[in-house]
Structure formats: structure tokens, C-alpha cells
């Protein structure tokens, strides 16, 4: 038993000793020096090496003109044309350097230059920790590679990942743009840049702001999150998630999208949008709405899809599928809208209905014509089957005007002068100043002119072949008080800008707003990430990496 215990103790002691020796630091080896000497006065306990000095330590080769080698400390001070080489991955040049063999750490200063296969770093002082394969500096540094020049006040280089982490006053300069940030992770081999905190990308064509984003400096692709926007000369694109292709000048935005036209004072909103700058076109869907400033008022136009095309002054707005619009004193519905800024013509296409004040206007074709000089609505045109209906102010009847065509003129944004022509029919409840009903006017004529004040009929004039009379209420039966084709749709009237959306669309909006308040949504994870944005790591805790090993580990963890 005692022999067994002794044997076990001996084995454990042997393993412990082997472990200690295995972890013992390797010694610096002097491979060459033209001259060596010891000067205990000038440099106690140091070996002076001069002329073509070359030392080796665990795979790192250091050359210089002169060196002091402290053998006991396994430490080296190098002077003149110092170069530290690690395989073919890293070259560190400087006027002066120190190397600690026990700690496997290097310090270089005096025109320090670090060169890797993909980039060159120039700064005053460079530190290299071989244990973790990291280079770091706290003095102004400049990194140059084939595509970009980067400047920062401090930074760190991860040798294995070929990754730079720049902190404080970071500027990346490319022939096409300039990136500024206080935290930028840059992969020199792939050209991928990851931006954290307030950051900008400025070029001749646009200005980009983001507080978390990805940019591929080689392919010119961007994926921007958190308070991001892209600003052109006349447009600003915002959204929780932005994708941008600089080569094609294409941008898409997801969730809480807002596109502002600074020249035309217009805004388009939705939860998904695509903008093609070179084609001067824009597409918006998912609770899409266009807001335009007209007559010192805002006009809200909604459709399942909105499209804006054309250059400034020639832009065309198209809205389609169940279009609804609202202005303070006017609203309407139709299947689609086509609005041309050059001609100032807006066409309401497919079952159009317009509410002007309390009046309901319908017809087969309906056009609103504006004035580009005053930027106000000028006139209204309704063709074929024109019908104007409003409730009698006090009774249960309806004031009705029917004809073939309608031509109306606006004054100060309100419909004022209206002509209804061809086969006109009228039923009108006439009241005195005390609002007492004095009779029901029912007649036909060739033409009718109405003057409106505050969206109510002030005067009505009949022209040519007038046939009809004013009937006491008791003398006109109920079935004679409605013109053929009357359909009152007052319950459909849009009374506010919120009424332009359906219940389903409001439910979608509430859902997205709720998601925006969740922690994940605060990171602005997009609803759908495009393949072009590459593998963007959305985790908050781990640094973004392109390592295949890490990617596989994440996939394995998800399966578990």
C-alpha cells in the first residue's frame, strides 16, 4: 500500500514538473552579430550586439543595427533599422524596439510601421502582444491599403482575423466617399467596415448617418441600423433598417420609413420603400402615405402602393389599390391616383368619390387641376354621370344635382364656382334666413351654376329650357324626392387623416410600433435582410466577425 501511494505521488510530481518545464518561456536565440561585447559600466548584465544583428524567438525574427541583450531577463533592446518579422503575416519596422521573450511582447517607436499582406500602419508607437496576436497603438495612426486610407487616434489590430478596431476620431478616406466615426471595426482583407455610435459617410452624391451599420468598402454595399438616414440634394430617406448600393444608387428601407422631399415640401411614409436615384423613382408600400403641402394645408394620399417617378418639376405620383385621400375641407376615394407635377393634373381613376365640405361628388372621370405658380388647387373637372349630393341641413332629405359634366373653380382652396352642364336635374330644399323650409325645388335644365360659400350653396342659377317648380313639402311625395341613381355614401366619408387607413393597416402599424419598443427592435433588426448585405451579426454582446469557425459555432448553438 505504501509503495502504491509512493508511486502515485511520484507520478503526480513528475507530471507537475513536466508541466512547469513545458510552460517555461523559450529563450531568445542570437543567430548573428558582427561584434559582441560586455560593458558592465555602460549597460550592466547586458550583451552588446552590433552589426547585422539577428535574433530568433519562437518563430519571430528580429534584425537591427545594434542591440542590448539581457540574457537573464530574456529581454532585448534594439536600435537602428529595427525589423520584427512574424512569418509572412506581420512586419514591424522602427528606429527603436524592445522585446520581452518571457512575456512575448514587443514595443516599437520612432517612425513605427507595421505591414501586413493587406495593409500598412504608420504611427509613433506600436505595441505587439504575441500571446493574443494583437497590435495596438494610442498615438495618431494611419492605415493604408489598396482601396482606403484610415486615420485614428488609437486602434488595435487582430492579426489572426486581419481586423482593425479604431477608436476616437476615425476617418476612412476612399476615392468615392469619407467615413467618420468614433468606433469602426475594419477587416483589411475583405474591406468590411462595422460602424458603432454616431457615424457619417459623405460623398459627392449623398450624405449618410448611422449609429450602427455595416459597409463593404470593396463592393460599396451598406446595411444601416439605428437612427440611420441617407440624404441626397432634395431627398432624405429614413428607416429602422436601410440597405444601400452605391454602385447603382439604389436604397431600400424597412419599418418606420420616411422619405422627405425638401424642395416640394412633401413626405412619403410606409414600412417598406425602394429608391432608385439614377432613375428618379421611388416605391413605397405597407401602410404607405404621401403628404403634400397644398393651399397652406396638408394633403394625405394613401394606397397599398405608392410610386413617385421623374425629375424635379416633372414628377409623377401614382397611388393604387383602394386609394384614399384627406385634406381639411376635402377628402375622397378611388381605385388609383395619377398626379403629374408638370401639368399640375391629378386624376382620380376608377369609381372616384369626392367629399367637398358636406357635399358628395361622384362621376365616371374626375380631375383636380392645380396652379404651379401659386401651388394651389385651381379647378375640378367631373365627366359623365356627375352627381352632387348633400343632406338637407335640418330635415331628412337630400339636396341633389345631376348632370353629364361638372366644371368647378376653387377660391382660396375651397370650391367656389360650379357649373353642371347637359341634362341637369335638381332637387333642392329651399329655406329662408330662419332656416324654415319654404319649398322643394325640383326641375330640369340645360345648365346649372352654383356659387358656394364655406362649402355650402349660396346661390343657384338655372339656364335654358328650365322645366320644373317649387313644391310645398306636403305636395311632393317621398318617392319623388330622389333622383335616379342617388347613392348616399356618407358613412364612407373620410373625416380625418387617420381614416385613410383600414383597420387591418392600423393593426399592422400598431404591431410594428410595439416591436419598435422591444429590445430587439431597438437594435433595429430588419424584417427581411437582403442577401447583398452579407452576414451581418446582430448580436449586441459579441464583436462582429467574419470567422467561419465562429459562424459554424453559432449555427451549432442554435440547433442545440
Secondary structure per residue as TSV (DSSP state, phi and psi in degrees):
chain	resnum	aa	ss	phi	psi
A	1	X	-	360.0	-42.6
A	2	X	H	-64.8	-38.4
A	3	X	H	-64.2	-38.3
A	4	X	H	-65.2	-44.8
A	5	X	H	-62.9	-39.9
A	6	X	H	-63.3	-40.2
A	7	X	H	-65.5	-42.8
A	8	X	H	-64.5	-43.0
A	9	X	H	-63.0	-40.6
A	10	X	H	-63.8	-42.4
A	11	X	H	-64.6	-43.4
A	12	X	H	-63.3	-40.9
A	13	X	H	-64.5	-41.2
A	14	X	H	-63.6	-44.2
A	15	X	H	-63.4	-37.8
A	16	X	H	-65.3	-43.2
A	17	X	H	-64.8	-42.7
A	18	X	H	-61.3	-38.7
A	19	X	H	-64.9	-41.2
A	20	X	H	-62.5	-45.4
A	21	X	H	-68.3	-33.8
A	22	X	H	-66.5	-31.7
A	23	X	H	-90.9	-5.9
A	24	X	S	-62.5	135.6
A	25	X	-	-65.0	145.0
A	26	X	-	-75.7	150.5
A	27	X	-	-84.8	146.9
A	28	X	-	-70.6	132.2
A	29	X	E	-109.7	126.5
A	30	X	E	-86.2	114.6
A	31	X	E	-92.9	-25.8
A	32	X	E	-162.7	147.3
A	33	X	-	-166.0	133.2
A	34	X	S	-66.7	-29.2
A	35	X	E	-149.8	140.1
A	36	X	E	-133.0	147.7
A	37	X	E	-159.6	164.2
A	38	X	E	-123.7	125.2
A	39	X	-	-128.6	95.6
A	40	X	T	-68.1	-18.5
A	41	X	T	-80.8	-53.0
A	42	X	T	-70.6	-43.2
A	43	X	S	-146.9	87.3
A	44	X	T	-58.0	141.1
A	45	X	T	60.3	24.7
A	46	X	-	-122.4	145.5
A	47	X	E	-97.1	121.2
A	48	X	E	-86.8	123.1
A	49	X	E	-117.3	130.9
A	50	X	E	-137.1	149.4
A	51	X	E	77.4	109.0
A	52	X	E	49.4	48.5
A	53	X	E	-72.1	135.4
A	54	X	E	-143.4	121.6
A	55	X	E	-126.2	158.5
A	56	X	E	-132.3	137.3
A	57	X	E	-146.4	107.0
A	58	X	T	50.5	48.2
A	59	X	T	92.7	-5.8
A	60	X	E	-106.4	132.3
A	61	X	E	-112.2	128.5
A	62	X	E	-120.0	130.8
A	63	X	E	-125.2	151.1
A	64	X	E	-167.4	178.1
A	65	X	E	-84.7	-32.8
A	66	X	E	-151.9	146.3
A	67	X	E	-151.9	148.5
A	68	X	E	-107.5	120.7
A	69	X	E	-109.5	114.6
A	70	X	E	-96.4	96.8
A	71	X	T	-65.3	-41.3
A	72	X	T	-62.8	-41.6
A	73	X	T	-84.7	-8.3
A	74	X	T	56.4	51.0
A	75	X	E	-134.6	146.4
A	76	X	E	-137.1	136.3
A	77	X	E	-115.1	125.2
A	78	X	E	-118.6	144.2
A	79	X	E	-132.3	142.2
A	80	X	E	72.8	115.9
A	81	X	E	49.5	48.5
A	82	X	E	-76.8	135.0
A	83	X	E	-140.2	126.7
A	84	X	E	-111.6	126.4
A	85	X	E	-121.9	128.1
A	86	X	E	-116.8	102.1
A	87	X	T	52.8	-134.1
A	88	X	T	-114.5	20.7
A	89	X	T	-104.4	-23.9
A	90	X	E	-151.4	132.7
A	91	X	E	-127.4	126.5
A	92	X	E	-121.4	113.3
A	93	X	E	-113.9	144.0
A	94	X	E	-167.3	173.9
A	95	X	E	-81.6	-30.0
A	96	X	E	-143.5	145.8
A	97	X	E	-153.1	155.6
A	98	X	E	-128.3	142.5
A	99	X	E	-134.9	127.3
A	100	X	E	-106.6	108.8
A	101	X	T	-68.8	-31.9
A	102	X	T	-70.2	-40.1
A	103	X	T	-90.6	-13.4
A	104	X	T	55.9	46.9
A	105	X	E	-129.0	144.3
A	106	X	E	-124.4	150.9
A	107	X	E	-134.3	125.7
A	108	X	E	-131.6	139.7
A	109	X	E	-148.6	163.8
A	110	X	E	84.7	90.0
A	111	X	E	51.3	48.6
A	112	X	E	-70.3	132.4
A	113	X	E	-134.3	124.5
A	114	X	E	-110.0	129.5
A	115	X	E	-121.6	130.2
A	116	X	-	-121.4	171.4
A	117	X	S	-57.9	-22.5
A	118	X	S	-112.2	-13.7
A	119	X	-	-159.5	161.7
A	120	X	E	-126.5	129.6
A	121	X	E	-109.0	129.4
A	122	X	E	-121.7	128.1
A	123	X	E	-161.3	178.0
A	124	X	E	-77.8	-42.6
A	125	X	E	-137.5	132.7
A	126	X	E	-126.9	134.8
A	127	X	E	-112.5	139.3
A	128	X	E	-130.3	116.5
A	129	X	E	-105.2	107.2
A	130	X	T	-73.1	-23.1
A	131	X	T	-62.7	-41.0
A	132	X	T	-108.3	2.1
A	133	X	T	54.5	56.4
A	134	X	E	-132.2	138.1
A	135	X	E	-111.2	134.0
A	136	X	E	-140.7	154.9
A	137	X	E	-147.5	151.7
A	138	X	-	-126.1	18.7
A	139	X	S	-119.7	160.7
A	140	X	-	-52.9	124.5
A	141	X	E	-124.8	149.8
A	142	X	E	-125.2	126.1
A	143	X	E	-112.7	130.5
A	144	X	E	-125.3	131.4
A	145	X	-	-134.6	-168.7
A	146	X	S	-59.4	-35.6
A	147	X	S	-106.2	-28.8
A	148	X	E	-138.3	159.5
A	149	X	E	-122.9	126.7
A	150	X	E	-119.6	137.4
A	151	X	E	-128.5	136.7
A	152	X	E	-154.8	162.9
A	153	X	S	-83.2	-21.4
A	154	X	E	-155.0	158.1
A	155	X	E	-171.7	171.7
A	156	X	E	-143.8	139.7
A	157	X	E	-117.4	124.0
A	158	X	E	-96.2	104.9
A	159	X	T	-59.8	-47.8
A	160	X	T	-62.4	-43.4
A	161	X	T	-85.8	-9.7
A	162	X	T	55.8	47.2
A	163	X	E	-121.7	132.0
A	164	X	E	-102.3	137.6
A	165	X	E	-117.8	112.1
A	166	X	E	-102.7	136.7
A	167	X	E	-131.1	139.5
A	168	X	E	74.0	114.3
A	169	X	E	50.6	56.6
A	170	X	E	-87.5	132.0
A	171	X	E	-132.5	118.5
A	172	X	E	-107.8	120.6
A	173	X	E	-110.5	123.6
A	174	X	E	-121.3	153.5
A	175	X	T	-54.8	-24.1
A	176	X	T	-102.0	-17.3
A	177	X	E	-163.5	170.5
A	178	X	E	-131.4	128.5
A	179	X	E	-104.9	132.4
A	180	X	E	-126.2	135.4
A	181	X	E	-161.7	167.5
A	182	X	E	-103.9	-3.9
A	183	X	E	-153.3	111.7
A	184	X	E	-135.7	125.9
A	185	X	E	-101.0	126.2
A	186	X	E	-130.2	125.9
A	187	X	E	-97.4	112.2
A	188	X	T	-67.8	-30.5
A	189	X	T	-76.8	-38.2
A	190	X	T	-95.4	-20.4
A	191	X	T	79.4	13.5
A	192	X	E	-79.4	134.5
A	193	X	E	-123.0	135.9
A	194	X	E	-120.1	123.1
A	195	X	E	-106.0	135.6
A	196	X	E	-131.1	137.0
A	197	X	E	79.9	175.6
A	198	X	E	-52.7	119.3
A	199	X	E	-141.3	150.2
A	200	X	E	-131.9	150.1
A	201	X	E	-129.1	114.2
A	202	X	E	-114.9	132.6
A	203	X	E	-139.9	-179.9
A	204	X	S	-68.1	-27.9
A	205	X	S	-96.2	-24.7
A	206	X	-	-159.5	175.8
A	207	X	E	-134.5	127.5
A	208	X	E	-117.9	135.9
A	209	X	E	-124.6	138.3
A	210	X	E	-154.1	157.9
A	211	X	E	-116.6	1.9
A	212	X	E	-166.0	120.1
A	213	X	E	-163.4	167.9
A	214	X	E	-122.6	139.9
A	215	X	E	-141.5	124.9
A	216	X	E	-91.7	105.6
A	217	X	T	-72.7	-15.7
A	218	X	T	-90.0	-42.9
A	219	X	T	-92.7	-8.5
A	220	X	T	59.6	44.7
A	221	X	E	-114.3	142.6
A	222	X	E	-132.4	146.8
A	223	X	E	-132.0	111.7
A	224	X	E	-115.7	134.8
A	225	X	E	-130.6	160.1
A	226	X	E	62.8	103.3
A	227	X	E	54.3	36.8
A	228	X	E	-93.0	150.2
A	229	X	E	-154.7	155.6
A	230	X	E	-118.3	127.3
A	231	X	E	-118.6	120.7
A	232	X	-	-97.6	-171.6
A	233	X	S	-60.3	-40.8
A	234	X	S	-122.2	-0.9
A	235	X	E	-135.1	149.2
A	236	X	E	-131.0	125.4
A	237	X	E	-110.6	123.1
A	238	X	E	-124.2	155.5
A	239	X	E	176.6	161.0
A	240	X	E	-64.8	-32.5
A	241	X	E	-136.9	124.7
A	242	X	E	-119.5	135.2
A	243	X	E	-113.1	138.7
A	244	X	E	-142.9	132.0
A	245	X	E	-116.3	107.4
A	246	X	T	-68.1	-30.8
A	247	X	T	-63.9	-40.2
A	248	X	T	-104.3	-1.8
A	249	X	T	54.3	44.1
A	250	X	E	-109.4	137.4
A	251	X	E	-136.1	142.4
A	252	X	E	-129.5	150.4
A	253	X	E	-135.0	144.4
A	254	X	E	-129.6	135.5
A	255	X	E	63.9	128.2
A	256	X	E	52.5	47.8
A	257	X	E	-79.4	137.9
A	258	X	E	-142.5	122.1
A	259	X	E	-118.4	118.7
A	260	X	E	-107.0	128.2
A	261	X	E	-101.3	102.6
A	262	X	T	-70.6	-28.3
A	263	X	T	-77.6	-48.3
A	264	X	T	-88.3	2.2
A	265	X	T	53.6	47.9
A	266	X	E	-122.8	153.0
A	267	X	E	-132.9	137.4
A	268	X	E	-121.0	130.5
A	269	X	E	-123.9	158.9
A	270	X	E	174.3	-168.5
A	271	X	E	-117.2	3.1
A	272	X	E	-155.2	135.9
A	273	X	E	-147.4	151.4
A	274	X	E	-129.9	134.0
A	275	X	E	-126.1	122.8
A	276	X	E	-109.9	96.5
A	277	X	T	-64.1	-44.3
A	278	X	T	-65.0	-24.6
A	279	X	T	-100.2	1.7
A	280	X	T	50.7	49.7
A	281	X	E	-136.5	156.6
A	282	X	E	-149.5	141.2
A	283	X	E	-130.7	129.5
A	284	X	E	-134.6	138.8
A	285	X	E	-145.5	-175.7
A	286	X	E	60.9	85.0
A	287	X	E	60.0	47.4
A	288	X	E	-76.9	140.2
A	289	X	E	-148.8	136.7
A	290	X	E	-108.0	131.6
A	291	X	E	-117.3	117.6
A	292	X	E	-120.1	147.8
A	293	X	E	-95.4	112.1
A	294	X	E	-137.1	135.6
A	295	X	T	53.7	43.3
A	296	X	T	56.6	26.6
A	297	X	E	-141.1	163.6
A	298	X	E	-102.7	132.8
A	299	X	E	-106.4	124.0
A	300	X	E	-105.1	122.9
A	301	X	E	-120.2	124.7
A	302	X	E	-124.9	140.6
A	303	X	E	-153.4	165.2
A	304	X	E	-61.5	-29.8
A	305	X	E	-137.9	139.2
A	306	X	E	-123.8	138.1
A	307	X	E	-130.9	134.1
A	308	X	E	-124.7	122.9
A	309	X	E	-132.9	158.1
A	310	X	S	101.3	157.4
A	311	X	S	-76.3	170.2
A	312	X	T	-55.1	129.0
A	313	X	T	89.5	-12.5
A	314	X	S	-130.3	22.5
A	315	X	-	-77.1	145.9
A	316	X	E	-122.9	128.3
A	317	X	E	-104.4	127.5
A	318	X	E	-120.7	131.1
A	319	X	E	-128.4	134.9
A	320	X	E	-146.5	159.0
A	321	X	E	73.7	100.0
A	322	X	E	55.0	59.9
A	323	X	E	-79.3	138.5
A	324	X	E	-135.0	144.4
A	325	X	E	-140.8	156.6
A	326	X	E	-145.4	135.6
A	327	X	E	-135.2	157.4
A	328	X	T	-48.4	-44.6
A	329	X	T	-114.2	16.2
A	330	X	E	-155.2	140.9
A	331	X	E	-151.4	170.0
A	332	X	E	-174.1	174.4
A	333	X	E	-142.2	152.4
A	334	X	E	-168.5	177.0
A	335	X	E	-74.5	-39.9
A	336	X	E	-155.9	163.3
A	337	X	E	-129.2	141.1
A	338	X	E	-129.7	113.5
A	339	X	E	-121.9	123.0
A	340	X	E	-109.6	116.4
A	341	X	T	-70.8	-26.7
A	342	X	T	-69.7	-45.0
A	343	X	T	-92.7	-7.4
A	344	X	T	58.7	30.6
A	345	X	E	-108.3	127.0
A	346	X	E	-117.0	120.3
A	347	X	E	-102.5	127.8
A	348	X	E	-97.9	112.8
A	349	X	E	-112.2	131.3
A	350	X	S	83.0	101.5
A	351	X	S	50.8	53.8
A	352	X	-	-75.0	144.6
A	353	X	E	-141.2	135.8
A	354	X	E	-128.0	133.0
A	355	X	E	-108.8	115.2
A	356	X	E	-110.5	105.5
A	357	X	T	63.2	-124.1
A	358	X	T	-95.4	2.0
A	359	X	E	-93.9	139.3
A	360	X	E	-105.8	124.8
A	361	X	E	-120.0	130.3
A	362	X	E	-134.0	163.6
A	363	X	-	176.2	171.5
A	364	X	S	-73.8	-40.2
A	365	X	E	-127.9	134.5
A	366	X	E	-137.7	126.5
A	367	X	E	-125.4	136.4
A	368	X	E	-109.6	125.7
A	369	X	E	-112.5	131.0
A	370	X	E	-105.9	178.7
A	371	X	E	-121.6	112.0
A	372	X	T	-66.6	-22.2
A	373	X	T	-75.4	-48.0
A	374	X	T	-91.5	-13.4
A	375	X	T	57.1	42.2
A	376	X	E	-127.1	159.6
A	377	X	E	-72.0	129.5
A	378	X	E	-101.2	-46.5
A	379	X	E	-153.5	166.2
A	380	X	E	-127.4	138.3
A	381	X	E	-130.0	124.3
A	382	X	E	-124.2	123.7
A	383	X	E	-116.5	133.1
A	384	X	E	70.4	122.9
A	385	X	E	59.3	44.8
A	386	X	E	-69.5	136.1
A	387	X	E	-143.5	124.5
A	388	X	E	-116.9	127.1
A	389	X	E	-134.8	139.8
A	390	X	E	-148.3	150.5
A	391	X	E	-71.1	144.4
A	392	X	-	-62.4	135.0
A	393	X	S	-57.6	-33.1
A	394	X	S	-118.1	-28.7
A	395	X	S	-94.1	-162.0
A	396	X	S	-106.3	0.1
A	397	X	-	-84.9	-178.7
A	398	X	E	-127.7	131.9
A	399	X	E	-78.6	129.6
A	400	X	E	-134.9	137.0
A	401	X	E	-131.3	127.2
A	402	X	E	-128.9	140.3
A	403	X	E	-168.0	-172.9
A	404	X	E	-83.0	-56.6
A	405	X	E	-126.1	157.6
A	406	X	E	-132.3	137.9
A	407	X	E	-131.4	118.8
A	408	X	E	-125.4	150.2
A	409	X	E	-118.0	141.4
A	410	X	E	-99.0	149.3
A	411	X	E	-133.7	121.3
A	412	X	T	53.6	40.4
A	413	X	T	83.0	-0.3
A	414	X	E	-120.8	142.8
A	415	X	E	-64.8	124.9
A	416	X	E	-121.1	-48.5
A	417	X	E	-119.2	119.7
A	418	X	E	-127.2	129.6
A	419	X	E	-115.0	127.3
A	420	X	E	-114.5	124.9
A	421	X	E	-124.9	155.2
A	422	X	E	71.7	116.4
A	423	X	E	52.9	46.7
A	424	X	E	-79.8	142.3
A	425	X	E	-130.8	145.3
A	426	X	E	-138.8	138.0
A	427	X	E	-128.6	119.0
A	428	X	E	-138.1	126.4
A	429	X	E	-84.6	113.5
A	430	X	E	-94.1	129.6
A	431	X	E	-129.2	150.3
A	432	X	-	-86.4	-172.9
A	433	X	T	-64.0	-22.2
A	434	X	T	-90.8	11.5
A	435	X	-	62.2	25.9
A	436	X	-	-89.2	136.5
A	437	X	E	-73.1	121.2
A	438	X	E	-105.7	-7.2
A	439	X	E	158.1	167.1
A	440	X	E	-114.3	116.4
A	441	X	E	-85.0	118.7
A	442	X	E	-130.9	116.9
A	443	X	E	-157.2	173.0
A	444	X	E	-125.5	153.1
A	445	X	E	-159.9	178.7
A	446	X	E	-84.0	-28.4
A	447	X	E	-156.1	147.8
A	448	X	E	-130.8	138.3
A	449	X	E	-119.8	132.3
A	450	X	E	-124.5	136.2
A	451	X	E	-107.5	124.8
A	452	X	E	-109.6	140.3
A	453	X	E	-128.2	123.5
A	454	X	T	55.2	41.2
A	455	X	T	66.0	17.2
A	456	X	E	-122.8	146.5
A	457	X	E	-68.9	122.4
A	458	X	E	-92.6	-48.3
A	459	X	E	-139.9	153.0
A	460	X	E	-136.6	130.5
A	461	X	E	-125.3	134.3
A	462	X	E	-107.2	141.5
A	463	X	E	-127.2	138.0
A	464	X	S	60.5	126.7
A	465	X	S	50.8	49.2
A	466	X	-	-77.5	128.1
A	467	X	E	-137.9	115.9
A	468	X	E	160.1	-170.7
A	469	X	E	-159.2	171.5
A	470	X	E	-102.7	118.9
A	471	X	E	-104.3	137.9
A	472	X	-	-61.5	151.0
A	473	X	G	-56.5	-37.9
A	474	X	G	-71.2	-22.5
A	475	X	G	-89.4	-7.5
A	476	X	S	-113.7	108.4
A	477	X	-	-63.4	160.2
A	478	X	G	-58.6	-41.4
A	479	X	G	-71.3	-9.2
A	480	X	G	-100.4	2.2
A	481	X	S	-96.1	8.0
A	482	X	S	-129.5	129.8
A	483	X	-	-77.6	150.7
A	484	X	T	-61.7	133.4
A	485	X	T	96.4	-1.2
A	486	X	-	-66.3	125.4
A	487	X	-	-135.6	108.7
A	488	X	-	-85.5	124.4
A	489	X	-	-122.9	39.9
A	490	X	G	-61.5	-30.0
A	491	X	G	-70.3	-14.2
A	492	X	G	-93.2	-5.9
A	493	X	-	-59.9	136.3
A	494	X	-	-91.3	111.8
A	495	X	-	-103.0	-7.3
A	496	X	S	-153.5	167.5
A	497	X	G	-66.6	-20.2
A	498	X	G	-78.4	-22.4
A	499	X	G	-72.8	-11.4
A	500	X	G	-72.5	-14.3
A	501	X	S	-101.5	146.1
A	502	X	-	-79.6	165.7
A	503	X	H	-60.5	-37.2
A	504	X	H	-63.8	-41.2
A	505	X	H	-69.4	-36.6
A	506	X	H	-66.9	-34.9
A	507	X	H	-65.8	-41.8
A	508	X	H	-62.7	-42.3
A	509	X	H	-64.1	-43.6
A	510	X	H	-61.2	-38.7
A	511	X	H	-63.7	-44.2
A	512	X	H	-69.5	-37.2
A	513	X	H	-65.2	-39.5
A	514	X	H	-63.5	-42.5
A	515	X	H	-61.7	-35.3
A	516	X	H	-64.9	-21.5
A	517	X	H	-89.6	-14.7
A	518	X	S	-72.5	160.6
A	519	X	H	-62.0	-41.5
A	520	X	H	-64.4	-39.9
A	521	X	H	-69.0	-26.2
A	522	X	H	-64.5	-26.0
A	523	X	T	-82.3	-2.8
A	524	X	T	57.5	46.0
A	525	X	-	-67.5	123.6
A	526	X	-	-69.4	157.5
A	527	X	S	-66.3	-35.7
A	528	X	S	-145.1	118.5
A	529	X	-	-93.0	128.4
A	530	X	-	-73.6	150.7
A	531	X	G	-62.8	-30.5
A	532	X	G	-65.2	-19.0
A	533	X	G	-80.8	1.6
A	534	X	-	64.6	-161.0
A	535	X	-	-91.8	89.4
A	536	X	-	-87.6	121.6
A	537	X	-	-82.4	114.8
A	538	X	-	-91.2	-1.4
A	539	X	-	-67.4	141.2
A	540	X	S	-84.4	-30.2
A	541	X	S	-86.1	-40.0
A	542	X	S	-90.4	142.5
A	543	X	-	-67.3	149.9
A	544	X	-	-71.4	137.1
A	545	X	-	-144.1	156.8
A	546	X	-	-106.5	9.5
A	547	X	-	-62.4	126.9
A	548	X	H	-65.1	-35.8
A	549	X	H	-63.0	-44.8
A	550	X	H	-65.1	-40.5
A	551	X	H	-60.9	-44.3
A	552	X	H	-63.9	-38.7
A	553	X	H	-63.3	-39.1
A	554	X	H	-65.7	-42.6
A	555	X	H	-62.8	-40.2
A	556	X	H	-65.0	-41.2
A	557	X	H	-64.3	-38.3
A	558	X	H	-63.6	-40.4
A	559	X	H	-65.3	-37.4
A	560	X	-	-70.4	360.0
